[in-house]
């Protein structure tokens, strides 16, 4: 990604099940001065697209008007070079690990594309082991 992509933008960086969707809703509302049209006209994945998702390349991200907002689960050392050259604003979302565990357990349980979490005690061991 080129440096123009990050100029005048904000990046929503967080861990899995830590408030991504909430941030994809609230950040555009803040940027639009509370105008609900900013969140009612586009789905959150188009409004604040994921950098690591293949479909992001079809959204012409660098041509979007400033401020541009993106979401990612990339670690700091995985960010493209342009990110470090421009130094955009970053919103780093952190959440109580107990809440992340609970949210993840229920998310895994309802999502058909993820592995069944099994019993909560087994899922807790996997969660604590980072698996």
Secondary structure by P-SEA (a helix, b strand, c coil): cccccccccccccccccccaaaaaccaaaaaacccccccccccccccccccccccccccccccccccbbbbbccccccccaaaaaaccccccccccaaaaaaaaaaaaaacccccccccaaaaaaaaaacc
